[in-house]
Amino acid sequence: MSRAPREILLEEGVVMHCDRAAAGDQPARVRVRLLAGDHCEGCPASGLCKPDDNERRVLDVLDPVGVAEGDRVRVAVPGGAVLRASFLIYGLPLILLVIGVVIGTKLWPDHGMRDLWSFLLGAGLAAAAVPFVARLAREAETAGGALLEPHVTEKLPDVVTAAASH
C-alpha cells in the first residue's frame, strides 16, 4: 500500500463482480477482492473493507475506467474520508444540538417550557448543518472525488500475460 500526498490509499485487487446497471452518467460499481497483507491492520480505510465468506478483504468501488470481472485493478481509497464524513454527518449536528440546548437553558431559565424550547433551538441548529454538509459533499464531487467513494484508477496488466510476453 502506498500513500499519496492527499491521504489517498492505493490498493491492488481483482474484480469479482460488476454492476453495469448504473443510472445516468454515474460510473458503474464493482466489487474488488483486495490483495491484502499485514499492512491492513491499522489502516484508516479498513472500515470500508468487508470480509467475505472466505475472510478475504472485499471493497465496493466506483468504476470510471470500465473494467470486467477477473481484471487486476488499482483502487484509490480516500484515507481520512471516513472519519471526516462521520464527523460532518453525526458529530457536527450532535455538537450543535448540545450547544442549542445549553443556550436555550440560559435564554429561558424560568420558563415553564424551557426544556422544550431548548431542545427545539438545538434541533434547529442541528438541522441548519444539513445544507452545509450537503454543500461540502457537492464541492468534493465537483473537485473530482466523492466524499467517501473509493474508485478504480487503472486496469493493471495481468501477471500471467505480462510474464508470457517477455
Backbone as CSV, one residue per row, in Angstrom:
resi,resn,N_x,N_y,N_z,CA_x,CA_y,CA_z,C_x,C_y,C_z
1,MET,0.867,-1.165,0.000,0.000,0.000,0.000,0.907,1.218,0.000
2,SER,0.522,2.212,-0.754,1.285,3.451,-0.753,0.352,4.610,-0.468
3,ARG,0.917,5.652,0.114,0.130,6.826,0.455,0.562,7.989,-0.427
4,ALA,-0.404,8.611,-1.094,-0.139,9.792,-1.891,-0.269,11.007,-0.983
5,PRO,0.155,12.195,-1.406,0.145,13.369,-0.537,-1.234,13.718,0.034
6,ARG,-2.313,13.401,-0.625,-3.631,13.777,-0.144,-4.318,12.654,0.613
7,GLU,-3.585,11.810,1.276,-4.114,10.698,2.045,-4.950,9.767,1.193
8,ILE,-4.485,9.480,0.002,-5.145,8.509,-0.856,-4.393,7.204,-0.704
9,LEU,-5.107,6.170,-0.303,-4.509,4.855,-0.154,-4.691,4.107,-1.466
10,LEU,-3.625,3.544,-1.992,-3.690,2.794,-3.237,-3.569,1.311,-2.932
11,GLU,-4.523,0.549,-3.418,-4.556,-0.893,-3.222,-4.667,-1.570,-4.573
12,GLU,-4.226,-2.820,-4.637,-4.418,-3.621,-5.833,-5.371,-4.742,-5.491
13,GLY,-6.134,-5.159,-6.499,-7.084,-6.230,-6.279,-7.582,-6.802,-7.586
14,VAL,-8.503,-7.741,-7.469,-9.106,-8.412,-8.611,-10.604,-8.165,-8.580
15,VAL,-11.172,-7.791,-9.725,-12.609,-7.518,-9.820,-13.368,-8.832,-9.701
16,MET,-14.283,-8.901,-8.736,-15.094,-10.097,-8.511,-16.462,-9.993,-9.169
17,HIS,-17.037,-8.788,-9.179,-18.403,-8.611,-9.674,-18.548,-7.201,-10.240
18,CYS,-19.254,-7.075,-11.356,-19.506,-5.776,-11.972,-20.997,-5.503,-11.970
19,ASP,-21.377,-4.281,-11.613,-22.779,-3.860,-11.666,-22.883,-2.782,-12.729
20,ARG,-23.296,-3.164,-13.926,-23.378,-2.228,-15.048,-24.725,-1.526,-15.106
21,ALA,-25.593,-1.704,-14.098,-26.918,-1.096,-14.100,-26.896,0.303,-13.510
22,ALA,-25.795,1.015,-13.681,-25.681,2.372,-13.134,-26.588,3.314,-13.920
23,ALA,-27.291,4.181,-13.206,-28.227,5.103,-13.837,-27.519,6.377,-14.272
24,GLY,-27.931,6.908,-15.416,-27.417,8.200,-15.861,-25.944,8.149,-16.191
25,ASP,-25.236,9.196,-15.845,-23.817,9.265,-16.161,-22.947,8.878,-14.971
26,GLN,-23.540,8.185,-14.005,-22.776,7.699,-12.863,-21.924,6.511,-13.289
27,PRO,-20.690,6.399,-12.793,-19.877,5.230,-13.119,-20.494,3.960,-12.530
28,ALA,-20.176,2.851,-13.146,-20.654,1.560,-12.639,-19.975,1.267,-11.304
29,ARG,-20.498,0.291,-10.585,-19.907,-0.146,-9.322,-19.360,-1.547,-9.526
30,VAL,-18.218,-1.811,-8.918,-17.623,-3.140,-8.979,-17.207,-3.567,-7.573
31,ARG,-17.156,-4.868,-7.380,-16.656,-5.425,-6.114,-15.268,-5.977,-6.388
32,VAL,-14.310,-5.511,-5.577,-12.908,-5.870,-5.776,-12.420,-6.650,-4.561
33,ARG,-11.769,-7.790,-4.822,-11.105,-8.544,-3.761,-9.700,-7.981,-3.657
34,LEU,-9.397,-7.355,-2.532,-8.104,-6.700,-2.340,-7.024,-7.724,-2.073
35,LEU,-5.857,-7.458,-2.599,-4.692,-8.279,-2.330,-4.084,-7.743,-1.044
36,ALA,-4.636,-8.185,0.073,-4.296,-7.611,1.375,-3.124,-8.331,2.010
37,GLY,-2.502,-7.621,2.917,-1.400,-8.191,3.669,-1.413,-7.676,5.090
38,ASP,-0.255,-7.685,5.713,-0.134,-7.227,7.089,-0.410,-5.736,7.231
39,HIS,-0.259,-4.980,6.150,-0.446,-3.532,6.198,-1.899,-3.138,6.456
40,CYS,-2.833,-4.067,6.365,-4.251,-3.732,6.552,-4.581,-3.367,8.000
41,GLU,-3.828,-3.925,8.942,-4.086,-3.594,10.339,-3.710,-2.149,10.596
42,GLY,-4.615,-1.400,11.203,-4.363,-0.006,11.497,-4.596,0.926,10.330
43,CYS,-5.063,0.407,9.210,-5.330,1.247,8.034,-6.540,2.128,8.303
44,PRO,-6.481,3.443,8.005,-7.614,4.316,8.279,-8.840,4.006,7.424
45,ALA,-8.676,3.291,6.329,-9.819,2.960,5.477,-10.311,1.543,5.717
46,SER,-9.830,0.871,6.753,-10.212,-0.519,6.972,-11.697,-0.687,7.252
47,GLY,-12.382,0.377,7.682,-13.826,0.295,7.892,-14.603,0.147,6.602
48,LEU,-13.996,0.480,5.468,-14.665,0.333,4.181,-14.571,-1.085,3.646
49,CYS,-13.572,-1.830,4.055,-13.391,-3.195,3.577,-14.298,-4.131,4.364
50,LYS,-14.858,-5.109,3.662,-15.723,-6.069,4.325,-15.223,-7.468,4.040
51,PRO,-14.938,-8.250,5.068,-14.539,-9.629,4.791,-15.715,-10.393,4.186
52,ASP,-15.434,-11.182,3.164,-16.496,-12.010,2.603,-16.509,-13.349,3.328
53,ASP,-17.180,-14.346,2.760,-17.311,-15.644,3.423,-15.973,-16.332,3.661
54,ASN,-14.992,-16.051,2.825,-13.689,-16.692,2.952,-12.681,-15.817,3.680
55,GLU,-13.149,-14.792,4.394,-12.305,-13.864,5.142,-11.356,-13.083,4.245
56,ARG,-11.674,-12.965,2.951,-10.892,-12.114,2.069,-11.413,-10.696,2.233
57,ARG,-10.576,-9.709,1.933,-10.970,-8.310,2.030,-11.585,-7.894,0.701
58,VAL,-12.834,-7.479,0.739,-13.509,-7.025,-0.471,-13.989,-5.598,-0.272
59,LEU,-14.112,-4.875,-1.373,-14.467,-3.468,-1.324,-15.344,-3.148,-2.525
60,ASP,-16.462,-2.465,-2.290,-17.312,-1.990,-3.370,-16.833,-0.605,-3.764
61,VAL,-16.515,-0.431,-5.053,-15.917,0.813,-5.528,-16.594,1.286,-6.806
62,LEU,-16.404,2.567,-7.125,-16.859,3.117,-8.395,-15.877,2.708,-9.494
63,ASP,-16.403,2.531,-10.703,-15.565,2.108,-11.820,-15.668,3.083,-12.986
64,PRO,-14.918,4.187,-12.952,-14.939,5.110,-14.088,-14.099,4.605,-15.266
65,VAL,-13.315,3.530,-15.061,-12.405,3.022,-16.077,-13.108,2.072,-17.045
66,GLY,-14.023,1.237,-16.539,-14.700,0.251,-17.363,-13.976,-1.081,-17.359
67,VAL,-13.914,-1.727,-16.199,-13.212,-2.996,-16.070,-14.213,-4.152,-16.122
68,ALA,-13.673,-5.366,-16.247,-14.511,-6.568,-16.310,-14.122,-7.502,-15.174
69,GLU,-14.969,-8.494,-14.933,-14.674,-9.478,-13.891,-13.363,-10.181,-14.206
70,GLY,-12.532,-10.364,-13.169,-11.250,-11.022,-13.328,-10.095,-10.075,-13.611
71,ASP,-10.360,-8.823,-13.925,-9.301,-7.852,-14.191,-8.571,-7.489,-12.905
72,ARG,-7.236,-7.314,-13.007,-6.461,-6.762,-11.900,-6.548,-5.259,-11.999
73,VAL,-6.827,-4.605,-10.878,-7.030,-3.155,-10.885,-6.299,-2.504,-9.730
74,ARG,-6.072,-1.202,-9.865,-5.575,-0.384,-8.761,-6.758,0.442,-8.274
75,VAL,-6.967,0.478,-6.962,-8.083,1.180,-6.342,-7.544,2.284,-5.442
76,ALA,-8.128,3.472,-5.556,-7.767,4.596,-4.687,-8.846,4.745,-3.624
77,VAL,-8.424,4.785,-2.376,-9.339,4.919,-1.243,-8.970,6.178,-0.470
78,PRO,-9.921,7.134,-0.324,-9.625,8.323,0.482,-9.330,7.909,1.926
79,GLY,-8.103,8.149,2.392,-7.660,7.666,3.694,-8.433,8.198,4.882
80,GLY,-8.541,9.499,5.037,-9.210,10.076,6.193,-10.661,10.431,5.945
81,ALA,-11.192,10.023,4.809,-12.550,10.427,4.441,-13.608,9.872,5.382
82,VAL,-13.419,8.671,5.865,-14.427,8.057,6.739,-14.574,8.869,8.023
83,LEU,-13.461,9.220,8.624,-13.509,9.986,9.867,-14.101,11.375,9.644
84,ARG,-13.662,12.051,8.574,-14.199,13.387,8.282,-15.697,13.334,7.998
85,ALA,-16.117,12.395,7.196,-17.538,12.301,6.855,-18.369,11.934,8.082
86,SER,-17.860,11.043,8.920,-18.591,10.679,10.138,-18.778,11.887,11.040
87,PHE,-17.729,12.690,11.174,-17.854,13.887,11.995,-18.879,14.841,11.400
88,LEU,-18.812,15.076,10.098,-19.749,16.013,9.465,-21.191,15.528,9.547
89,ILE,-21.393,14.239,9.396,-22.755,13.707,9.361,-23.332,13.525,10.769
90,TYR,-22.512,13.067,11.713,-23.021,12.770,13.055,-22.536,13.747,14.124
91,GLY,-21.249,14.029,14.124,-20.666,14.833,15.190,-21.097,16.285,15.182
92,LEU,-21.028,16.929,14.022,-21.393,18.336,13.934,-22.841,18.592,14.353
93,PRO,-23.834,17.843,13.834,-25.208,18.071,14.305,-25.374,17.793,15.802
94,LEU,-24.698,16.786,16.328,-24.802,16.488,17.761,-24.228,17.633,18.591
95,ILE,-23.088,18.152,18.185,-22.492,19.281,18.905,-23.421,20.495,18.856
96,LEU,-24.001,20.764,17.682,-24.926,21.893,17.549,-26.189,21.686,18.384
97,LEU,-26.660,20.459,18.477,-27.823,20.160,19.315,-27.519,20.486,20.781
98,VAL,-26.372,20.039,21.261,-25.990,20.294,22.653,-25.801,21.793,22.893
99,ILE,-25.159,22.483,21.964,-24.977,23.925,22.106,-26.328,24.637,22.179
100,GLY,-27.259,24.218,21.313,-28.595,24.821,21.315,-29.328,24.602,22.620
101,VAL,-29.212,23.405,23.177,-29.871,23.111,24.464,-29.258,23.957,25.574
102,VAL,-27.949,24.069,25.597,-27.281,24.879,26.630,-27.690,26.345,26.500
103,ILE,-27.684,26.874,25.290,-28.084,28.275,25.082,-29.540,28.464,25.480
104,GLY,-30.391,27.486,25.133,-31.811,27.570,25.471,-32.062,27.610,26.970
105,THR,-31.297,26.837,27.724,-31.486,26.863,29.187,-31.026,28.190,29.782
106,LYS,-30.078,28.856,29.120,-29.634,30.175,29.592,-30.619,31.272,29.178
107,LEU,-31.225,31.124,27.987,-32.173,32.130,27.500,-33.500,32.104,28.269
108,TRP,-33.975,30.915,28.601,-35.283,30.763,29.264,-35.121,30.036,30.601
109,PRO,-34.411,30.616,31.572,-34.155,29.900,32.831,-35.418,29.666,33.658
110,ASP,-36.401,30.565,33.604,-37.585,30.422,34.452,-38.837,30.058,33.665
111,HIS,-38.698,29.789,32.382,-39.857,29.486,31.546,-40.336,28.066,31.831
112,GLY,-41.641,27.881,31.904,-42.217,26.565,32.203,-41.925,25.522,31.139
113,MET,-41.728,25.946,29.911,-41.456,25.003,28.805,-40.008,25.148,28.328
114,ARG,-39.117,25.454,29.267,-37.707,25.686,28.965,-37.082,24.499,28.238
115,ASP,-37.344,23.301,28.706,-36.733,22.120,28.100,-37.174,21.943,26.654
116,LEU,-38.453,22.147,26.398,-38.964,22.011,25.032,-38.336,23.054,24.115
117,TRP,-38.328,24.322,24.553,-37.767,25.381,23.721,-36.268,25.203,23.526
118,SER,-35.579,24.737,24.553,-34.138,24.486,24.441,-33.860,23.373,23.429
119,PHE,-34.654,22.312,23.513,-34.489,21.219,22.559,-34.779,21.690,21.136
120,LEU,-35.843,22.452,20.953,-36.189,22.943,19.618,-35.093,23.849,19.057
121,LEU,-34.502,24.674,19.914,-33.391,25.513,19.465,-32.214,24.648,19.021
122,GLY,-31.877,23.640,19.821,-30.780,22.728,19.466,-31.074,21.948,18.196
123,ALA,-32.312,21.468,18.057,-32.687,20.732,16.849,-32.613,21.637,15.624
124,GLY,-33.003,22.890,15.794,-32.912,23.842,14.685,-31.477,24.086,14.255
125,LEU,-30.588,24.226,15.220,-29.173,24.400,14.891,-28.610,23.159,14.191
126,ALA,-29.001,21.984,14.682,-28.536,20.740,14.058,-29.062,20.630,12.630
127,ALA,-30.326,20.994,12.422,-30.914,20.947,11.078,-30.239,21.953,10.153
128,ALA,-29.774,23.062,10.714,-29.097,24.071,9.897,-27.769,23.545,9.353
129,ALA,-27.220,22.509,9.953,-25.961,21.937,9.480,-26.149,21.105,8.214
130,VAL,-27.357,20.637,7.956,-27.599,19.749,6.810,-27.229,20.408,5.475
131,PRO,-27.686,21.618,5.177,-27.276,22.225,3.897,-25.763,22.449,3.805
132,PHE,-25.143,22.751,4.933,-23.695,22.945,4.968,-22.970,21.655,4.582
133,VAL,-23.385,20.535,5.173,-22.776,19.242,4.875,-23.052,18.851,3.422
134,ALA,-24.264,19.088,2.944,-24.602,18.770,1.554,-23.749,19.581,0.580
135,ARG,-23.520,20.847,0.894,-22.684,21.688,0.036,-21.250,21.172,0.007
136,LEU,-20.718,20.783,1.159,-19.360,20.227,1.199,-19.251,18.965,0.347
137,ALA,-20.279,18.103,0.402,-20.264,16.882,-0.402,-20.304,17.212,-1.891
138,ARG,-21.129,18.204,-2.285,-21.193,18.613,-3.697,-19.863,19.191,-4.159
139,GLU,-19.224,19.989,-3.313,-17.929,20.574,-3.671,-16.867,19.490,-3.833
140,ALA,-16.911,18.470,-2.979,-15.961,17.365,-3.099,-16.195,16.609,-4.399
141,GLU,-17.457,16.401,-4.774,-17.776,15.736,-6.045,-17.248,16.547,-7.220
142,THR,-17.477,17.861,-7.199,-17.068,18.736,-8.288,-15.556,18.796,-8.408
143,ALA,-14.867,18.671,-7.288,-13.401,18.740,-7.288,-12.762,17.462,-7.809
144,GLY,-13.569,16.476,-8.167,-13.015,15.283,-8.788,-13.064,14.035,-7.944
145,GLY,-13.661,14.064,-6.789,-13.754,12.862,-5.986,-14.945,12.926,-5.082
146,ALA,-15.482,11.781,-4.755,-16.608,11.732,-3.842,-16.081,11.800,-2.417
147,LEU,-16.945,12.177,-1.519,-16.558,12.323,-0.124,-16.031,11.013,0.454
148,LEU,-16.658,9.918,0.122,-16.284,8.626,0.684,-16.019,7.550,-0.351
149,GLU,-16.114,7.862,-1.612,-16.127,6.831,-2.632,-14.734,6.396,-3.082
150,PRO,-14.359,5.169,-2.751,-13.167,4.619,-3.370,-13.471,4.353,-4.847
151,HIS,-12.444,4.386,-5.700,-12.695,4.199,-7.123,-11.503,3.514,-7.798
152,VAL,-11.797,2.862,-8.913,-10.759,2.225,-9.720,-9.999,3.326,-10.445
153,THR,-8.671,3.300,-10.337,-7.866,4.300,-11.035,-7.303,3.773,-12.343
154,GLU,-7.030,2.450,-12.391,-6.484,1.893,-13.623,-6.602,0.378,-13.629
155,LYS,-6.617,-0.162,-14.833,-6.567,-1.611,-15.012,-5.096,-1.984,-15.118
156,LEU,-4.679,-2.971,-14.336,-3.279,-3.384,-14.325,-3.081,-4.568,-15.276
157,PRO,-1.878,-4.712,-15.829,-1.635,-5.870,-16.694,-1.719,-7.160,-15.886
158,ASP,-2.266,-8.159,-16.517,-2.387,-9.463,-15.863,-0.981,-10.040,-15.669
159,VAL,-0.712,-10.587,-14.494,0.632,-11.101,-14.173,1.024,-12.202,-15.135
160,VAL,0.117,-13.126,-15.438,0.428,-14.258,-16.312,0.698,-13.748,-17.733
161,THR,-0.141,-12.810,-18.216,0.023,-12.262,-19.558,1.335,-11.497,-19.676
162,ALA,1.650,-10.680,-18.654,2.880,-9.888,-18.687,4.117,-10.801,-18.679
163,ALA,4.067,-11.891,-17.908,5.207,-12.806,-17.834,5.356,-13.591,-19.135
164,ALA,4.245,-13.943,-19.786,4.292,-14.722,-21.014,4.800,-13.892,-22.187
165,SER,4.632,-12.579,-22.134,5.050,-11.724,-23.248,6.542,-11.423,-23.240
166,HIS,7.250,-11.741,-22.182,8.701,-11.446,-22.078,9.526,-12.560,-22.610
